[in-house]
Amino acid sequence: VNYTAVVDDILQAYDFIAITERMDESLVVLKLLLNLTMKEILYIAPARSQGSYSNGSTATRPCVYIMPSFLTPEMNDYLQSDDWKRRIVGDELLYMAAYKSLDRTIDALGRDRVQRILSQFKKAQAYVQAQCQGQIRSMCDENGNVVRNKTCYIWGEGCDYQCLNSLTLPSEFLDDE
């Protein structure tokens, strides 16, 4: 497989690829590219994580325990092996290309401008996180019971929309561009 050609094709097919490890930066860039408001890119960090419960794939399916992640010594050995490294060559090329593309987009938009808005975004995130605390109910409680009185769009997704939509951001978090 010519991974370089595949990566080039993917980059040509998409106008923007966010980087999970740089999600806040990616959202700020998306905001600038699409002329979105600050409120349109805010989110509440999900309560569900490893060692908690998530909903099943249908409304009637029970909650499912998400195992805490772990690596055995054997897993670590495999992740260092040549076999694993061969298997992920294309993935690593795509990741690095998307990472560099995000950096180039930030440079084109103005690194100082993006950093200023990112700082504003993080303050707004902290504000909405504090304002919405206790108002978001997922489909599963901390004991794995299905919750009927939830605030999600579907299953366990978009559980923050009601709180976010009802908030009025203070002027300090509004766009000043």
ZADO-1210 file (C-alpha; in nm, 4 decimals, padded with zeros to 6 digits):
<atoms>
<atom x="00.0000" y="00.0000" z="00.0000" code="VAL" pos="1"/>
<atom x="00.1254" y="00.3451" z="-00.0883" code="ASN" pos="2"/>
<atom x="00.0346" y="00.5118" z="00.2418" code="TYR" pos="3"/>
<atom x="00.1641" y="00.8516" z="00.1311" code="THR" pos="4"/>
<atom x="-00.0804" y="00.8544" z="-00.1606" code="ALA" pos="5"/>
<atom x="-00.3659" y="00.7382" z="00.0647" code="VAL" pos="6"/>
<atom x="-00.2899" y="01.0138" z="00.3167" code="VAL" pos="7"/>
<atom x="-00.2696" y="01.2717" z="00.0375" code="ASP" pos="8"/>
<atom x="-00.6091" y="01.1564" z="-00.0926" code="ASP" pos="9"/>
<atom x="-00.7619" y="01.1850" z="00.2542" code="ILE" pos="10"/>
<atom x="-00.6207" y="01.5337" z="00.3082" code="LEU" pos="11"/>
<atom x="-00.7565" y="01.6413" z="-00.0309" code="GLN" pos="12"/>
<atom x="-01.1006" y="01.4999" z="00.0509" code="ALA" pos="13"/>
<atom x="-01.1401" y="01.6917" z="00.3783" code="TYR" pos="14"/>
<atom x="-01.1232" y="02.0653" z="00.4363" code="ASP" pos="15"/>
<atom x="-01.0469" y="02.0198" z="00.8044" code="PHE" pos="16"/>
<atom x="-00.9408" y="01.7339" z="01.0324" code="ILE" pos="17"/>
<atom x="-00.9513" y="01.7920" z="01.4093" code="ALA" pos="18"/>
<atom x="-00.6901" y="01.6380" z="01.6362" code="ILE" pos="19"/>
<atom x="-00.8395" y="01.4734" z="01.9443" code="THR" pos="20"/>
<atom x="-00.5388" y="01.5520" z="02.1639" code="GLU" pos="21"/>
<atom x="-00.5739" y="01.9149" z="02.0537" code="ARG" pos="22"/>
<atom x="-00.9537" y="01.9289" z="02.0585" code="MET" pos="23"/>
<atom x="-00.9879" y="02.2753" z="02.2095" code="ASP" pos="24"/>
<atom x="-00.7407" y="02.4179" z="01.9581" code="GLU" pos="25"/>
<atom x="-00.9188" y="02.2319" z="01.6793" code="SER" pos="26"/>
<atom x="-01.2555" y="02.3741" z="01.7864" code="LEU" pos="27"/>
<atom x="-01.1170" y="02.7287" z="01.7937" code="VAL" pos="28"/>
<atom x="-00.9763" y="02.6818" z="01.4427" code="VAL" pos="29"/>
<atom x="-01.3103" y="02.5418" z="01.3244" code="LEU" pos="30"/>
<atom x="-01.4830" y="02.8423" z="01.4820" code="LYS" pos="31"/>
<atom x="-01.2612" y="03.0792" z="01.2863" code="LEU" pos="32"/>
<atom x="-01.2904" y="02.8860" z="00.9600" code="LEU" pos="33"/>
<atom x="-01.6709" y="02.8667" z="00.9759" code="LEU" pos="34"/>
<atom x="-01.7281" y="03.2011" z="01.1482" code="ASN" pos="35"/>
<atom x="-01.8996" y="03.0347" z="01.4452" code="LEU" pos="36"/>
<atom x="-01.9762" y="03.1982" z="01.7776" code="THR" pos="37"/>
<atom x="-01.7977" y="03.0997" z="02.0976" code="MET" pos="38"/>
<atom x="-02.1189" y="02.9447" z="02.2289" code="LYS" pos="39"/>
<atom x="-02.1426" y="02.7176" z="01.9236" code="GLU" pos="40"/>
<atom x="-01.8160" y="02.5401" z="02.0059" code="ILE" pos="41"/>
<atom x="-01.8543" y="02.5029" z="02.3821" code="LEU" pos="42"/>
<atom x="-01.9111" y="02.1593" z="02.5311" code="TYR" pos="43"/>
<atom x="-01.9310" y="01.9967" z="02.8704" code="ILE" pos="44"/>
<atom x="-01.6670" y="01.7339" z="02.9413" code="ALA" pos="45"/>
<atom x="-01.8534" y="01.4026" z="02.9564" code="PRO" pos="46"/>
<atom x="-01.9035" y="01.2502" z="03.2991" code="ALA" pos="47"/>
<atom x="-01.8699" y="00.8978" z="03.1660" code="ARG" pos="48"/>
<atom x="-01.5205" y="00.7647" z="03.1480" code="SER" pos="49"/>
<atom x="-01.3301" y="00.4516" z="03.2193" code="GLN" pos="50"/>
<atom x="-01.4518" y="00.2934" z="03.5398" code="GLY" pos="51"/>
<atom x="-01.8052" y="00.4275" z="03.4944" code="SER" pos="52"/>
<atom x="-02.1176" y="00.3324" z="03.3021" code="TYR" pos="53"/>
<atom x="-02.2330" y="00.4133" z="02.9517" code="SER" pos="54"/>
<atom x="-02.5617" y="00.3422" z="02.7876" code="ASN" pos="55"/>
<atom x="-02.6184" y="00.0476" z="02.5623" code="GLY" pos="56"/>
<atom x="-02.6727" y="00.0858" z="02.1902" code="SER" pos="57"/>
<atom x="-03.0531" y="00.0978" z="02.2166" code="THR" pos="58"/>
<atom x="-03.2977" y="00.2572" z="02.4581" code="ALA" pos="59"/>
<atom x="-03.3912" y="-00.0836" z="02.5995" code="THR" pos="60"/>
<atom x="-03.0378" y="-00.2113" z="02.6455" code="ARG" pos="61"/>
<atom x="-02.8988" y="-00.1872" z="02.9991" code="PRO" pos="62"/>
<atom x="-02.6056" y="00.0285" z="03.0998" code="CYS" pos="63"/>
<atom x="-02.2609" y="-00.1137" z="03.0287" code="VAL" pos="64"/>
<atom x="-01.9602" y="-00.0840" z="03.2576" code="TYR" pos="65"/>
<atom x="-01.6584" y="00.0768" z="03.0893" code="ILE" pos="66"/>
<atom x="-01.3517" y="-00.1056" z="03.2150" code="MET" pos="67"/>
<atom x="-01.0609" y="00.1073" z="03.3311" code="PRO" pos="68"/>
<atom x="-00.7861" y="00.0884" z="03.0735" code="SER" pos="69"/>
<atom x="-00.4752" y="-00.1112" z="03.1445" code="PHE" pos="70"/>
<atom x="-00.1801" y="-00.2625" z="02.9625" code="LEU" pos="71"/>
<atom x="-00.0333" y="-00.5971" z="03.0513" code="THR" pos="72"/>
<atom x="00.3414" y="-00.6531" z="03.0081" code="PRO" pos="73"/>
<atom x="00.2561" y="-00.8620" z="02.6999" code="GLU" pos="74"/>
<atom x="00.0541" y="-00.5763" z="02.5509" code="MET" pos="75"/>
<atom x="00.3419" y="-00.3354" z="02.6151" code="ASN" pos="76"/>
<atom x="00.5829" y="-00.5754" z="02.4456" code="ASP" pos="77"/>
<atom x="00.3581" y="-00.6023" z="02.1410" code="TYR" pos="78"/>
<atom x="00.3157" y="-00.2242" z="02.1180" code="LEU" pos="79"/>
<atom x="00.6952" y="-00.1989" z="02.0959" code="GLN" pos="80"/>
<atom x="00.7256" y="-00.4752" z="01.8362" code="SER" pos="81"/>
<atom x="00.8136" y="-00.4367" z="01.4702" code="ASP" pos="82"/>
<atom x="00.4866" y="-00.6110" z="01.3784" code="ASP" pos="83"/>
<atom x="00.2817" y="-00.3408" z="01.5519" code="TRP" pos="84"/>
<atom x="00.4916" y="-00.0619" z="01.4040" code="LYS" pos="85"/>
<atom x="00.4353" y="-00.2055" z="01.0536" code="ARG" pos="86"/>
<atom x="00.0596" y="-00.2223" z="01.1139" code="ARG" pos="87"/>
<atom x="00.0289" y="00.1432" z="01.2130" code="ILE" pos="88"/>
<atom x="00.2497" y="00.3072" z="00.9501" code="VAL" pos="89"/>
<atom x="-00.0483" y="00.4488" z="00.7615" code="GLY" pos="90"/>
<atom x="-00.2206" y="00.5640" z="01.0796" code="ASP" pos="91"/>
<atom x="00.0907" y="00.7439" z="01.1981" code="GLU" pos="92"/>
<atom x="00.1399" y="00.9108" z="00.8598" code="LEU" pos="93"/>
<atom x="-00.2201" y="01.0336" z="00.8584" code="LEU" pos="94"/>
<atom x="-00.1960" y="01.1560" z="01.2174" code="TYR" pos="95"/>
<atom x="00.1253" y="01.3478" z="01.1531" code="MET" pos="96"/>
<atom x="-00.0123" y="01.4964" z="00.8314" code="ALA" pos="97"/>
<atom x="-00.3311" y="01.6114" z="01.0074" code="ALA" pos="98"/>
<atom x="-00.1256" y="01.7465" z="01.2980" code="TYR" pos="99"/>
<atom x="00.0945" y="01.9478" z="01.0626" code="LYS" pos="100"/>
<atom x="-00.2108" y="02.0624" z="00.8670" code="SER" pos="101"/>
<atom x="-00.3646" y="02.1979" z="01.1876" code="LEU" pos="102"/>
<atom x="-00.0404" y="02.3844" z="01.2605" code="ASP" pos="103"/>
<atom x="-00.0352" y="02.5303" z="00.9087" code="ARG" pos="104"/>
<atom x="-00.3978" y="02.6399" z="00.9434" code="THR" pos="105"/>
<atom x="-00.3180" y="02.8050" z="01.2775" code="ILE" pos="106"/>
<atom x="-00.0257" y="02.9856" z="01.1171" code="ASP" pos="107"/>
<atom x="-00.2477" y="03.1022" z="00.8304" code="ALA" pos="108"/>
<atom x="-00.5136" y="03.2300" z="01.0727" code="LEU" pos="109"/>
<atom x="-00.2506" y="03.3926" z="01.2930" code="GLY" pos="110"/>
<atom x="-00.0976" y="03.2000" z="01.5821" code="ARG" pos="111"/>
<atom x="-00.1407" y="03.4916" z="01.8262" code="ASP" pos="112"/>
<atom x="-00.5044" y="03.5322" z="01.7235" code="ARG" pos="113"/>
<atom x="-00.5757" y="03.1608" z="01.7714" code="VAL" pos="114"/>
<atom x="-00.3980" y="03.1585" z="02.1094" code="GLN" pos="115"/>
<atom x="-00.5948" y="03.4635" z="02.2262" code="ARG" pos="116"/>
<atom x="-00.9269" y="03.3036" z="02.1296" code="ILE" pos="117"/>
<atom x="-00.8160" y="02.9690" z="02.2757" code="LEU" pos="118"/>
<atom x="-00.7485" y="03.1405" z="02.6082" code="SER" pos="119"/>
<atom x="-01.0937" y="03.3023" z="02.5924" code="GLN" pos="120"/>
<atom x="-01.2445" y="02.9638" z="02.4996" code="PHE" pos="121"/>
<atom x="-01.0857" y="02.7906" z="02.8010" code="LYS" pos="122"/>
<atom x="-01.2279" y="03.0544" z="03.0357" code="LYS" pos="123"/>
<atom x="-01.5706" y="03.0145" z="02.8756" code="ALA" pos="124"/>
<atom x="-01.5384" y="02.6349" z="02.9081" code="GLN" pos="125"/>
<atom x="-01.4646" y="02.6656" z="03.2797" code="ALA" pos="126"/>
<atom x="-01.7640" y="02.8973" z="03.3165" code="TYR" pos="127"/>
<atom x="-02.0112" y="02.6622" z="03.1437" code="VAL" pos="128"/>
<atom x="-01.8684" y="02.3603" z="03.3260" code="GLN" pos="129"/>
<atom x="-01.9387" y="02.5356" z="03.6588" code="ALA" pos="130"/>
<atom x="-02.2822" y="02.6642" z="03.5503" code="GLN" pos="131"/>
<atom x="-02.4001" y="02.3263" z="03.4210" code="CYS" pos="132"/>
<atom x="-02.2626" y="02.1169" z="03.7063" code="GLN" pos="133"/>
<atom x="-02.5352" y="01.8920" z="03.8412" code="GLY" pos="134"/>
<atom x="-02.7781" y="01.9728" z="03.5578" code="GLN" pos="135"/>
<atom x="-02.6652" y="01.7070" z="03.3117" code="ILE" pos="136"/>
<atom x="-02.8083" y="01.3609" z="03.3501" code="ARG" pos="137"/>
<atom x="-02.6818" y="01.0773" z="03.1360" code="SER" pos="138"/>
<atom x="-02.8742" y="00.7583" z="03.0608" code="MET" pos="139"/>
<atom x="-02.6817" y="00.5715" z="03.3299" code="CYS" pos="140"/>
<atom x="-02.6247" y="00.6629" z="03.6910" code="ASP" pos="141"/>
<atom x="-02.3064" y="00.5876" z="03.8857" code="GLU" pos="142"/>
<atom x="-02.4451" y="00.2445" z="03.9823" code="ASN" pos="143"/>
<atom x="-02.5279" y="00.1361" z="03.6270" code="GLY" pos="144"/>
<atom x="-02.9018" y="00.1921" z="03.6483" code="ASN" pos="145"/>
<atom x="-03.0888" y="00.3289" z="03.3464" code="VAL" pos="146"/>
<atom x="-03.2095" y="00.6832" z="03.4135" code="VAL" pos="147"/>
<atom x="-03.5356" y="00.7792" z="03.2476" code="ARG" pos="148"/>
<atom x="-03.5129" y="01.1514" z="03.3307" code="ASN" pos="149"/>
<atom x="-03.2156" y="01.2362" z="03.1113" code="LYS" pos="150"/>
<atom x="-03.0968" y="01.5414" z="02.9216" code="THR" pos="151"/>
<atom x="-02.9451" y="01.3682" z="02.6179" code="CYS" pos="152"/>
<atom x="-03.0301" y="01.3936" z="02.2492" code="TYR" pos="153"/>
<atom x="-02.9877" y="01.0210" z="02.1960" code="ILE" pos="154"/>
<atom x="-02.8513" y="00.7437" z="02.4178" code="TRP" pos="155"/>
<atom x="-02.5706" y="00.9126" z="02.6123" code="GLY" pos="156"/>
<atom x="-02.4794" y="01.1737" z="02.3531" code="GLU" pos="157"/>
<atom x="-02.5375" y="01.5471" z="02.3652" code="GLY" pos="158"/>
<atom x="-02.6427" y="01.5365" z="02.7304" code="CYS" pos="159"/>
<atom x="-02.5244" y="01.8944" z="02.7776" code="ASP" pos="160"/>
<atom x="-02.7409" y="02.0618" z="02.5131" code="TYR" pos="161"/>
<atom x="-03.0209" y="02.1858" z="02.7394" code="GLN" pos="162"/>
<atom x="-02.7867" y="02.3568" z="02.9825" code="CYS" pos="163"/>
<atom x="-02.5613" y="02.5001" z="02.7111" code="LEU" pos="164"/>
<atom x="-02.8555" y="02.6302" z="02.5088" code="ASN" pos="165"/>
<atom x="-03.0089" y="02.8006" z="02.8111" code="SER" pos="166"/>
<atom x="-02.6913" y="02.9824" z="02.9166" code="LEU" pos="167"/>
<atom x="-02.6208" y="03.3425" z="02.8334" code="THR" pos="168"/>
<atom x="-02.2462" y="03.3908" z="02.8245" code="LEU" pos="169"/>
<atom x="-02.1077" y="03.6964" z="03.0038" code="PRO" pos="170"/>
<atom x="-01.9703" y="03.9585" z="02.7672" code="SER" pos="171"/>
<atom x="-01.6129" y="03.8715" z="02.8621" code="GLU" pos="172"/>
<atom x="-01.6559" y="03.5409" z="02.6747" code="PHE" pos="173"/>
<atom x="-01.8175" y="03.6834" z="02.3649" code="LEU" pos="174"/>
<atom x="-01.6226" y="03.7228" z="02.0449" code="ASP" pos="175"/>
<atom x="-01.4375" y="04.0488" z="02.0144" code="ASP" pos="176"/>
<atom x="-01.3420" y="04.0160" z="01.6506" code="GLU" pos="177"/>
</atoms>
